[in-house]
């Protein structure tokens, strides 16, 4: 496990590493804001054509699933494994502008942990306050083990379920997180909630935030649904939320970009995490590939 998890700086980068670049995009202000406030907003991430393509690409998959519990949202529709449901969704997850920012906070070879669309329908209640990498049971304060992205397909407003966030909460210890969570569930105020606000952003914008930032989807008290997506990324040594090895067919992965393949785990994290019977996992993408243990058994 990374020694920097014991660092006294909860937003320290995991390790120094070379930065990739993207012409015309400066990640520095976003990296600075992430360190200071725990979140940043990139407007214009998707243009009008991209928004139209997103809706069209998602359309065949909607209408089949509502949330199973209050956290998923019982009047919220989620389409999981989004990265594999169209080329646009793959490009969004591996967009170089986004990756230049994530590179500053996660070790090389980081993984996609979750990828799904979220449509909050009218009448949905507010989600409980939480932080996205809370299932990694490493005491806070600490550097984030994951980074989250929420993208607006419809505008985010205070009335339609815009995400509630508490700036600076990515640096909190566990006691502060628990105090706020309990106050929120009891419906009472807490001094640490004084700066909480509803994230408002236009269609095509994304919010990027630390997995340690306290937040939660707001209630949709408007008369219309609000469509968005989330992609979450974790350290290469951490277990992703979704098992993409099982949910994404190898034939689909074979058609993806090298960046997307790495995000799905078809790469080695040094010295040998992720190997397949002592072989590189990318070899599994070759047509006709057979697991080594099957070949060795003469099967």
PAGU-779785 format. One record per atom (N, C-alpha, C): residue in three letters; z, x, y. Coordinates in steps of 0.001 Angstrom, whole numbers, padded with zeros to 6 digits, always signed. Layout:
AlaZXY ...
//
This chain:
Unk+000000+000843-001199 Unk+000000+000000+000000 Unk+000000+000875+001245 Unk-000629+000388+002301 Unk-000804+001151+003535 Unk+000533+001449+004196 Unk+000821+002741+004454 Unk+002091+003124+005062 Unk+002298+002502+006421 Unk+001194+002150+007148 Unk+001371+001618+008496 Unk+001993+000234+008479 Unk+002151-000411+007294 Unk+002844-001690+007246 Unk+004295-001531+007667 Unk+004816-000344+007614 Unk+006186-000096+008043 Unk+006258+000405+009477 Unk+005117+000370+010178 Unk+005080+000864+011542 Unk+005920-000015+012455 Unk+006492+000589+013482 Unk+007236-000194+014469 Unk+006316-000928+015416 Unk+005030-000597+015388 Unk+004041-001267+016236 Unk+003327-002319+015414 Unk+003599-003630+015652 Unk+003023-004672+014810 Unk+001545-004908+015034 Unk+000949-004263+016022 Unk-000492-004428+016221 Unk-001218-003095+016149 Unk-000587-002100+015545 Unk-001240-000805+015388 Unk-002425-000943+014445 Unk-003514-000225+014717 Unk-004615-000242+013756 Unk-004169+000372+012451 Unk-004779-000068+011347 Unk-004370+000427+010038 Unk-004633+001918+009908 Unk-005739+002404+010443 Unk-006101+003803+010330 Unk-007233+004043+011314 Unk-007367+005284+011779 Unk-008514+005571+012633 Unk-009762+005625+011771 Unk-010876+005116+012291 Unk-012100+005100+011531 Unk-013289+005028+012467 Unk-014461+005442+012016 Unk-015642+005333+012863 Unk-015954+003876+013154 Unk-016445+003625+014369 Unk-016775+002267+014770 Unk-018275+002029+014618 Unk-018644+000863+014096 Unk-020044+000483+014158 Unk-020298-000081+015549 Unk-021541-000243+015942 Unk-021846-000729+017278 Unk-022906-001810+017207 Unk-023004-002585+018282 Unk-024023-003623+018394 Unk-024558-003577+019816 Unk-025854-003376+019937 Unk-026474-003238+021253 Unk-026208-004464+022115 Unk-025736-004219+023335 Unk-025518-005300+024291 Unk-024194-006015+024147 Unk-023374-005614+023204 Unk-022074-006273+023024 Unk-020978-005232+023103 Unk-020008-005478+023975 Unk-018886-004558+024165 Unk-017634-005160+023537 Unk-017172-004608+022427 Unk-015984-005181+021792 Unk-014671-004801+022463 Unk-014690-003794+023343 Unk-013440-003239+023876 Unk-012544-004282+024555 Unk-013079-005157+025435 Unk-012179-006143+026056 Unk-011546-007092+025039 Unk-012290-007415+023988 Unk-011751-008312+022966 Unk-010677-007622+022130 Unk-010891-006359+021827 Unk-009888-005599+021083 Unk-008605-005474+021907 Unk-008757-005217+023200 Unk-007589-005104+024082 Unk-006821-006420+024142 Unk-007552-007529+024266 Unk-006874-008826+024357 Unk-006200-009179+023037 Unk-006836-008837+021929 Unk-006219-009086+020629 Unk-004912-008324+020495 Unk-004887-007088+020950 Unk-003657-006304+020865 Unk-002563-006912+021752 Unk-002958-007377+022919 Unk-001982-007883+023890 Unk-001538-009315+023563 Unk-002498-010219+023376 Unk-002199-011644+023264 Unk-002265-012171+021834 Unk-002911-011427+020947 Unk-003036-011874+019571 Unk-004298-012652+019273 Unk-005091-012937+020306 Unk-006322-013688+020108 Unk-007323-013308+021190 Unk-008578-013646+020957 Unk-009621-013512+021971 Unk-010684-014559+021704 Unk-011504-014833+022706 Unk-012590-015808+022574 Unk-013908-015124+022900 Unk-014888-015279+022028 Unk-016239-014775+022249 Unk-017142-015984+022463 Unk-017572-016193+023696 Unk-018452-017327+023972 Unk-019902-016951+023660 Unk-020711-017958+023353 Unk-022115-017724+023067 Unk-022365-017046+021737 Unk-021414-017113+020825 Unk-021602-016498+019508 Unk-022762-017178+018780 Unk-022840-018492+018895 Unk-023983-019255+018392 Unk-024679-019917+019574 Unk-026006-019830+019626 Unk-026758-020519+020676 Unk-027103-021935+020207 Unk-027835-022674+021028 Unk-028145-024061+020687 Unk-028902-024158+019370 Unk-029855-023238+019160 Unk-030608-023250+017906 Unk-029681-022989+016722 Unk-028731-022073+016902 Unk-027788-021788+015834 Unk-026880-022964+015522 Unk-026458-023679+016571 Unk-025622-024861+016363 Unk-026388-025937+015606 Unk-027649-026145+015985 Unk-028475-027146+015284 Unk-028672-026742+013827 Unk-028919-025448+013594 Unk-029125-024969+012231 Unk-027849-025097+011404 Unk-026700-024872+012039 Unk-025430-025018+011336 Unk-025259-026459+010853 Unk-025480-027408+011741 Unk-025325-028818+011374 Unk-026292-029209+010260 Unk-027533-028762+010396 Unk-028541-029106+009390 Unk-028206-028474+008041 Unk-027743-027219+008054 Unk-027416-026546+006813 Unk-026194-027119+006124 Unk-025265-027663+006916 Unk-024042-028231+006346 Unk-024247-029652+005829 Unk-025221-030363+006392 Unk-025395-031792+006125 Unk-025430-032159+004644 Unk-026114-031399+003769 Unk-026154-031807+002361 Unk-024800-031790+001649 Unk-023805-031140+002254 Unk-022534-030940+001557 Unk-021399-031811+002086 Unk-021633-032581+003153 Unk-020546-033337+003770 Unk-020417-034714+003123 Unk-019246-035302+003317 Unk-019012-036657+002845 Unk-018380-036745+001470 Unk-018019-035607+000873 Unk-017531-035634-000503 Unk-016058-035294-000643 Unk-015425-034788+000408 Unk-014069-034263+000223 Unk-013235-034479+001473 Unk-012040-035011+001291 Unk-011027-035049+002345 Unk-009815-034268+001873 Unk-008975-033889+002811 Unk-007821-033074+002475 Unk-006895-033746+001481 Unk-006226-032920+000675 Unk-005346-033419-000379 Unk-003881-033423+000016 Unk-003570-032892+001201 Unk-002181-032800+001632 Unk-002169-032705+003159 Unk-001006-032833+003776 Unk-000958-032793+005245 Unk-001448-031477+005839 Unk-001306-030359+005116 Unk-001747-029093+005680 Unk-003274-029026+005740 Unk-003950-029415+004657 Unk-005412-029483+004697 Unk-005863-030532+005706 Unk-005061-031584+005854 Unk-005401-032695+006732 Unk-006023-033818+005930 Unk-005334-034929+005837 Unk-005792-036003+004960 Unk-006939-036815+005547 Unk-007218-036622+006835 Unk-008447-037178+007418 Unk-009321-036041+007956 Unk-009189-034892+007326 Unk-010002-033718+007652 Unk-010888-033379+006461 Unk-012151-033087+006742 Unk-013090-032730+005683 Unk-013395-031242+005743 Unk-013247-030572+004605 Unk-013516-029137+004514 Unk-014600-028901+003461 Unk-015541-028028+003789 Unk-016556-027599+002835 Unk-016297-026127+002557 Unk-015843-025839+001356 Unk-015432-024486+001002 Unk-016631-023633+000556 Unk-016383-022323+000395 Unk-017399-021350-000025 Unk-018603-021415+000926 Unk-018326-021526+002206 Unk-019394-021732+003189 Unk-020385-020576+003206 Unk-019910-019350+003038 Unk-020783-018177+003132 Unk-021972-018265+002187 Unk-021829-018958+001057 Unk-022884-018996+000040 Unk-023753-020242+000132 Unk-023559-021060+001148 Unk-024283-022329+001223 Unk-025516-022275+002129 Unk-025898-021105+002576 Unk-027092-020956+003399 Unk-027090-019604+004082 Unk-028283-019102+004390 Unk-028404-017780+005003 Unk-027689-017712+006343 Unk-027746-018783+007126 Unk-027067-018780+008421 Unk-025572-018559+008256 Unk-024961-019197+007264 Unk-023525-019067+007072 Unk-023160-017643+006648 Unk-024022-017033+005862 Unk-023834-015621+005506 Unk-023922-014738+006746 Unk-024918-014994+007601 Unk-025089-014187+008809 Unk-023917-014351+009759 Unk-023366-015544+009850 Unk-022193-015773+010698 Unk-021009-014946+010196 Unk-020786-014954+008897 Unk-019630-014244+008327 Unk-019738-012740+008492 Unk-020981-012213+008511 Unk-021189-010762+008592 Unk-021838-010357+009903 Unk-021686-011164+010940 Unk-022299-010863+012231 Unk-021769-009531+012767 Unk-022660-008622+013183 Unk-022195-007294+013625 Unk-021300-007328+014852 Unk-021465-008314+015739 Unk-020563-008404+016892 Unk-019140-008648+016431 Unk-018993-009539+015486 Unk-017674-009841+014943 Unk-017106-008638+014203 Unk-017931-008002+013378 Unk-017429-006896+012570 Unk-017003-005704+013418 Unk-017652-005503+014591 Unk-017217-004412+015466 Unk-015785-004629+015954 Unk-015387-005869+016080 Unk-014011-006178+016490 Unk-013056-006035+015312 Unk-013431-006602+014172 Unk-012555-006523+013004 Unk-012340-005083+012556 Unk-013346-004239+012768 Unk-013224-002829+012381 Unk-012021-002144+013024 Unk-011587-002651+014168 Unk-010474-002030+014881 Unk-009121-002372+014269 Unk-009087-003358+013368 Unk-007807-003846+012872 Unk-007655-003805+011355 Unk-008755-003706+010627 Unk-008689-003716+009169 Unk-009328-002451+008617 Unk-008878-002026+007464 Unk-009415-000835+006815 Unk-010877-001044+006417 Unk-011655+000036+006382 Unk-013040-000095+005919 Unk-013096-000708+004518 Unk-014076-001578+004325 Unk-014187-002276+003045 Unk-013395-003560+002990 Unk-012932-004042+004156 Unk-012163-005293+004159 Unk-012992-006431+003572 Unk-012277-007459+003133 Unk-012856-008535+002344 Unk-012847-009866+003081 Unk-013787-010709+002740 Unk-013726-012100+003168 Unk-012674-012800+002323 Unk-011747-013469+002968 Unk-010654-014133+002260 Unk-010877-015635+002144 Unk-011485-016239+003162 Unk-011742-017682+003163 Unk-012959-017955+004022 Unk-013704-018993+003668 Unk-014917-019346+004420 Unk-015191-020829+004195 Unk-014933-021641+005226 Unk-015207-023068+005078 Unk-015374-023754+006430 Unk-016051-024873+006400 Unk-016169-025709+007594 Unk-014972-026649+007644 Unk-014674-027119+008850 Unk-013532-028013+009061 Unk-013976-029116+010016 Unk-013939-030347+009552 Unk-014255-031483+010425 Unk-013019-032364+010530 Unk-012394-032351+011702 Unk-011181-033139+011940 Unk-011594-034508+012475 Unk-011325-035546+011713 Unk-011734-036895+012087 Unk-010682-037560+012979 Unk-011084-038571+013735 Unk-010123-039279+014588 Unk-008935-039804+013785 Unk-007768-039688+014364 Unk-006550-040140+013712 Unk-005809-039055+012959 Unk-006426-037879+012818 Unk-005730-036787+012125 Unk-004528-036331+012947 Unk-003419-036082+012269 Unk-002199-035630+012940 Unk-002235-034115+013082 Unk-001360-033587+013914 Unk-001305-032147+014136 Unk-000849-031424+012878 Unk-001437-030281+012647 Unk-001057-029431+011527 Unk+000253-028721+011844 Unk+001021-028413+010831 Unk+002258-027682+011066 Unk+001944-026275+011582 Unk+002806-025764+012433 Unk+002626-024408+012947 Unk+002830-023410+011808 Unk+001993-022385+011784 Unk+002019-021419+010695 Unk+001306-020149+011143 Unk+001278-019131+010285 Unk+000420-017969+010524 Unk-000370-017728+009249 Unk-001625-017300+009398 Unk-002576-017371+008298 Unk-002312-016404+007158 Unk-001648-015283+007407 Unk-001399-014384+006283 Unk+000056-014439+005825 Unk+000655-015607+005989 Unk+002037-015787+005575 Unk+002247-015730+004080 Unk+001170-015930+003300 Unk+001312-015880+001841 Unk+001398-014441+001339 Unk+001108-013446+002210 Unk+001382-012048+001867 Unk+002851-011788+002211 Unk+003652-011622+001211 Unk+005097-011632+001420 Unk+005609-010260+001826 Unk+005131-009827+002983 Unk+005545-008562+003577 Unk+006315-008909+004847 Unk+007532-008409+004996 Unk+008367-008821+006126 Unk+007719-008560+007481 Unk+007948-009476+008408 Unk+007560-009312+009802 Unk+008724-008704+010570 Unk+008437-008046+011727 Unk+007115-007817+012324 Unk+006341-006739+011582 Unk+005030-006879+011575 Unk+004147-005956+010873 Unk+002733-006144+011385 Unk+001844-005174+011135 Unk+000439-005403+011435 Unk-000098-006549+010581 Unk-001066-007254+011094 Unk-001683-008335+010335 Unk-002373-007769+009101 Unk-002255-008476+008005 Unk-002965-008125+006781 Unk-004314-008825+006750 Unk-004464-009839+007590 Unk-005745-010531+007690 Unk-006047-010856+009141 Unk-007321-011131+009406 Unk-007785-011571+010713 Unk-008555-012868+010516 Unk-008404-013786+011461 Unk-009015-015105+011336 Unk-010022-015370+012441 Unk-011020-016164+012107 Unk-012032-016612+013058 Unk-012135-018122+012959 Unk-012132-018785+014109 Unk-012431-020214+014175 Unk-013614-020375+015113 Unk-014654-021056+014643 Unk-015855-021252+015439 Unk-016035-022710+015824 Unk-016369-022941+017092 Unk-016555-024302+017604 Unk-018016-024723+017436 Unk-018251-025754+016642 Unk-019561-026395+016585 Unk-019576-027557+017570 Unk-018514-028333+017593 Unk-018259-029289+018678 Unk-017294-028633+019661 Unk-017253-029107+020893 Unk-016289-028526+021846 Unk-014863-028736+021370 Unk-014017-027758+021634 Unk-012589-027865+021364 Unk-011905-028378+022631 Unk-011168-029479+022489 Unk-010404-030026+023605 Unk-008985-030323+023152 Unk-008132-030630+024110 Unk-006753-030973+023782 Unk-006668-032290+023030 Unk-007686-033148+023172 Unk-007652-034470+022554 Unk-008262-034519+021160 Unk-009157-033573+020824 Unk-009877-033728+019554 Unk-009440-032736+018473 Unk-008267-032171+018623 Unk-007741-031281+017587 Unk-007867-029819+017909 Unk-008096-029482+019186 Unk-008139-028079+019586 Unk-006909-027332+019082 Unk-007104-026140+018568 Unk-006036-025381+017921 Unk-004914-025039+018905 Unk-003689-025321+018506 Unk-002519-024947+019292 Unk-002138-023507+018947 Unk-002007-022656+019933 Unk-001638-021266+019681 Unk-000498-020843+020607 Unk+000245-019848+020148 Unk+001317-019273+020958 Unk+000966-017808+021206 Unk+000468-017476+022396 Unk+000089-016088+022681 Unk+001271-015143+022490 Unk+000994-013990+021926 Unk+002031-012991+021725 Unk+002849-013162+020464 Unk+002689-014304+019778 Unk+003519-014558+018596 Unk+003146-013671+017417 Unk+002013-012959+017520 Unk+001630-012046+016434 Unk+002599-010880+016298 Unk+003437-010652+017304 Unk+004404-009547+017258 Unk+005801-010006+016831 Unk+005981-011280+016601 Unk+007310-011807+016299 Unk+007818-011361+014932 Unk+009151-011369+014815 Unk+009787-011226+013518 Unk+009869-012572+012822 Unk+010315-012558+011571 Unk+010340-013781+010777 Unk+011313-014810+011337 Unk+012421-014394+011909 Unk+013399-015355+012432 Unk+012796-016196+013550 Unk+012025-015562+014439 Unk+011393-016318+015523 Unk+010362-017301+014977 Unk+009586-016861+013987 Unk+008589-017753+013392 Unk+009266-018968+012779 Unk+010343-018743+012042 Unk+011041-019846+011384 Unk+011665-020788+012403 Unk+012217-020253+013487 Unk+012828-021098+014508 Unk+011801-022023+015133 Unk+010616-021498+015411 Unk+009553-022313+016009 Unk+009030-023329+015007 Unk+008857-022912+013764 Unk+008355-023837+012746 Unk+009304-025009+012563 Unk+010592-024729+012501 Unk+011574-025795+012301 Unk+011631-026720+013508 Unk+011554-026161+014715 Unk+011559-026996+015922 Unk+010330-027889+015965 Unk+009184-027323+015598 Unk+007954-028100+015601 Unk+008025-029247+014610 Unk+008523-028984+013402 Unk+008605-030028+012385 Unk+009613-031098+012773 Unk+010632-030710+013548 Unk+011633-031683+014004 Unk+011181-032431+015252 Unk+010083-031996+015847 Unk+009577-032657+017052 Unk+010376-032355+018291 Unk+011003-031173+018323 Unk+011793-030791+019485 Unk+011213-029514+020087 Unk+011539-029264+021346 Unk+011063-028067+022023 Unk+011916-026859+021638 Unk+011312-025688+021830 Unk+012023-024426+021626 Unk+011538-023476+022709 Unk+012428-022645+023257 Unk+011996-021731+024329 Unk+010790-020875+023955 Unk+010666-020494+022694 Unk+009541-019658+022281 Unk+008213-020419+022276 Unk+008283-021756+022408 Unk+007074-022571+022439 Unk+006592-022827+023861 Unk+007259-022207+024829 Unk+006951-022513+026233 Unk+005518-022169+026596 Unk+004946-021138+025971 Unk+003588-020710+026311 Unk+002525-021310+025395 Unk+002914-022170+024473 Unk+001947-022757+023547 Unk+000958-023643+024311 Unk-000315-023539+023947 Unk-001331-024353+024603 Unk-002426-024701+023611 Unk-003225-025685+023968 Unk-004349-026110+023144 Unk-005574-025278+023497 Unk-006150-024636+022496 Unk-007309-023785+022694 Unk-008539-024654+022983 Unk-009101-024494+024159 Unk-010302-025232+024532 Unk-011448-024243+024674 Unk-012560-024536+024009 Unk-013725-023664+024097 Unk-014992-024463+023830 Unk-016118-024001+024369 Unk-017367-024754+024262 Unk-018016-024550+022894 Unk-018957-025417+022539 Unk-019708-025211+021298 Unk-020369-023837+021289 Unk-020343-023206+020133 Unk-020937-021872+019997 Unk-019969-020733+020199 Unk-018768-021011+020697 Unk-017757-019971+020898 Unk-016944-019780+019620 Unk-016388-018581+019462 Unk-015445-018333+018377 Unk-014149-017782+018950 Unk-013060-018109+018296 Unk-011769-017489+018570 Unk-011442-016562+017403 Unk-011026-015351+017717 Unk-010610-014367+016719 Unk-009123-014108+016940 Unk-008339-014113+015885 Unk-006909-013874+016086 Unk-006297-013208+014862 Unk-005151-012575+015105 Unk-004409-011911+014048 Unk-003900-012933+013034 Unk-003846-012523+011776 Unk-003269-013382+010757 Unk-001794-013639+010955 Unk-001167-012928+011875 Unk+000250-013119+012190 Unk+000478-014019+013406 Unk-000595-014497+014040 Unk-000452-015352+015224 Unk-000034-016761+014803 Unk+000996-017290+015439 Unk+001467-018640+015133 Unk+000544-019657+015805 Unk+000060-020610+015017 Unk-000908-021591+015513 Unk-000923-022805+014581 Unk-001712-023786+014928 Unk-001914-024955+014071 Unk-002921-025879+014718 Unk-003723-026558+013917 Unk-004693-027505+014455 Unk-003967-028637+015167 Unk-004507-029069+016303 Unk-003913-030176+017026 Unk-004313-031523+016437 Unk-003693-032567+016928 Unk-004047-033927+016509 Unk-005362-034345+017156 Unk-006153-035107+016428 Unk-007384-035659+017006 Unk-007101-037086+017445 Unk-006854-037252+018731 Unk-006588-038574+019303 Unk-007814-039094+020046 Unk-008945-038411+019864 Unk-010191-038858+020494 Unk-010875-039873+019584 Unk-012039-040310+019986 Unk-012780-041277+019191 Unk-013897-040671+018377 Unk-013927-039341+018267 Unk-015036-038681+017580 Unk-014514-037536+016730 Unk-015218-037178+015644 Unk-014823-036023+014840 Unk-015085-034723+015587 Unk-014417-033668+015167 Unk-014611-032342+015764 Unk-014906-031341+014656 Unk-016131-030793+014697 Unk-016601-029898+013646 Unk-016402-028436+014051 Unk-015947-027637+013107 Unk-015758-026202+013334 Unk-015911-025480+012005 Unk-015704-024181+012026 Unk-015668-023407+010785 Unk-014615-022325+010926 Unk-014185-021811+009801 Unk-013289-020665+009807 Unk-013744-019654+008766 Unk-013723-018390+009140 Unk-013865-017275+008221 Unk-012642-016392+008412 Unk-012026-016011+007317 Unk-010844-015157+007389 Unk-011091-013905+006552 Unk-010556-012787+007007 Unk-010838-011474+006430 Unk-009515-010776+006148 Unk-009442-010067+005033 Unk-008188-009403+004678 Unk-008413-007939+004338 Unk-007332-007192+004329 Unk-007396-005784+003966 Unk-008016-005633+002568 Unk-008688-004517+002313 Unk-009397-004382+001034 Unk-008479-004295-000175 Unk-007189-004062+000047 Unk-006246-004012-001063 Unk-005535-005346-001287 Unk-005802-006335-000423 Unk-005114-007621-000502 Unk-005939-008635-001303 Unk-005277-009591-001870 Unk-005981-010624-002635 Unk-006527-011697-001691 Unk-007841-011988-001740 Unk-008400-013061-000909 Unk-007895-014429-001353 Unk-007962-015381-000422 Unk-007550-016742-000742 Unk-008484-017390-001759 Unk-009797-017218-001564 Unk-010769-017809-002475 Unk-011323-016723-003397 Unk-011459-017064-004675 Unk-012010-016124-005649 Unk-013531-016237-005623 Unk-014155-015463-004744 Unk-015596-015545-004576 Unk-016361-015011-005787 Unk-015724-014181-006625 Unk-016397-013716-007837 Unk-016743-014894-008744 Unk-015910-015936-008705 Unk-016161-017110-009533 Unk-016927-018198-008787 Unk-016728-018296-007475 Unk-017333-019408-006738 Unk-018757-019136-006271 Unk-019160-017857-006173 Unk-020500-017516-005706 Unk-021274-016867-006858 Unk-022324-017500-007329 Unk-023092-016917-008439 Unk-023630-015538-008084 Unk-023670-014658-009073 Unk-024179-013311-008833 Unk-025625-013340-008339 Unk-026399-014313-008796 Unk-027786-014419-008339 Unk-027849-014655-006840 Unk-026893-015380-006294 Unk-026837-015624-004855 Unk-026382-014363-004126 Unk-025390-013674-004666 Unk-024896-012448-004041 Unk-026006-011400-003988 Unk-026822-011327-005030 Unk-027902-010347-005110 Unk-028849-010459-003916 Unk-028981-011662-003356 Unk-029895-011915-002240 Unk-029252-011651-000885 Unk-027974-011337-000869 Unk-027247-011176+000379 Unk-027393-009769+000939 Unk-027023-009630+002210 Unk-027059-008325+002869 Unk-025982-007410+002301 Unk-026138-006094+002457 Unk-025076-005174+002003 Unk-023722-005486+002633 Unk-023733-005892+003902 Unk-022460-006212+004578 Unk-021783-007405+003918 Unk-022567-008426+003601 Unk-021995-009606+002966 Unk-021502-009289+001563 Unk-022242-008461+000848 Unk-021799-008073-000499 Unk-020459-007347-000439 Unk-020313-006458+000533 Unk-019036-005756+000677 Unk-017916-006741+000971 Unk-018172-007703+001836 Unk-017153-008698+002166 Unk-016724-009507+000938 Unk-017643-009692+000005 Unk-017338-010457-001208 Unk-016736-009595-002315 Unk-016580-008284-002061 Unk-015874-007434-003007 Unk-016736-006581-003899 Unk-018050-006532-003637 Unk-018939-005718-004466 Unk-019027-004285-003921 Unk-017872-003698-003740 Unk-017751-002343-003225 Unk-016432-001771-003719 Unk-016317-000455-003718 Unk-015087+000222-004141 Unk-014231+000522-002917 Unk-012944+000220-003011 Unk-011988+000702-002022 Unk-011340+001945-002613 Unk-011501+003108-001954 Unk-011063+004377-002542 Unk-009586+004362-002947 Unk-009257+005018-004075 Unk-010198+005804-004875 Unk-010998+005001-005892 Unk-010434+003880-006390 Unk-011174+003163-007435 Unk-010813+001686-007524 Unk-010233+001106-006475 Unk-009902-000316-006513 Unk-011180-001146-006492 Unk-011268-002051-007443 Unk-012438-002911-007531 Unk-013436-002498-008586 Unk-013122-001460-009362 Unk-014079-001008-010371 Unk-014231-002045-011480 Unk-015343-001984-012191 Unk-015617-002874-013318 Unk-015770-001998-014557 Unk-014705-001909-015363 Unk-014697-001038-016541 Unk-015171+000367-016165 Unk-014581+000886-015083 Unk-014849+002243-014573 Unk-016249+002394-013997 Unk-016936+001289-013664 Unk-018246+001335-013021 Unk-018179+000655-011659 Unk-019141+000985-010800 Unk-019205+000372-009476 Unk-019529-001115-009621 Unk-018840-001992-008881 Unk-019067-003432-009042 Unk-020478-003876-008668 Unk-021166-003127-007795 Unk-022525-003513-007416 Unk-023480-003479-008601 Unk-023137-002707-009635 Unk-023997-002664-010816 Unk-024065-004031-011501 Unk-023042-004842-011277 Unk-023021-006175-011894 Unk-024083-007104-011318 Unk-024704-006702-010206 Unk-025726-007536-009578 Unk-027111-007280-010161 Unk-027259-006289-011006 Unk-028568-005993-011598 Unk-028971-007128-012536 Unk-030243-007544-012508 Unk-030705-008589-013436 Unk-030440-008181-014884 Unk-029936-009103-015653 Unk-029665-008827-017063 Unk-028398-008055-017323 Unk-027588-007827-016286 Unk-026352-007066-016471 Unk-025447-007746-017501 Unk-024830-006924-018330 Unk-023872-007398-019321 Unk-022577-006622-019140 Unk-021428-007256-019167 Unk-020170-006520-019021 Unk-020097-005370-020017 Unk-019639-004181-019574 Unk-019595-003016-020463 Unk-018860-003278-021767 Unk-017759-004031-021736 Unk-017019-004254-022964 Unk-017833-005059-023972 Unk-018737-005904-023477 Unk-019610-006647-024387 Unk-020640-005723-025003 Unk-021239-004864-024155 Unk-022225-003908-024671 Unk-021587-002960-025677 Unk-020373-002491-025347 Unk-019715-001516-026197 Unk-019306-002110-027539 Unk-019128-003436-027542 Unk-018776-004110-028786 Unk-020007-004512-029588 Unk-021184-004184-029024 Unk-022425-004516-029722 Unk-022822-005961-029568 Unk-022240-006656-028520 Unk-022546-008071-028345 Unk-023787-008288-027511 
//
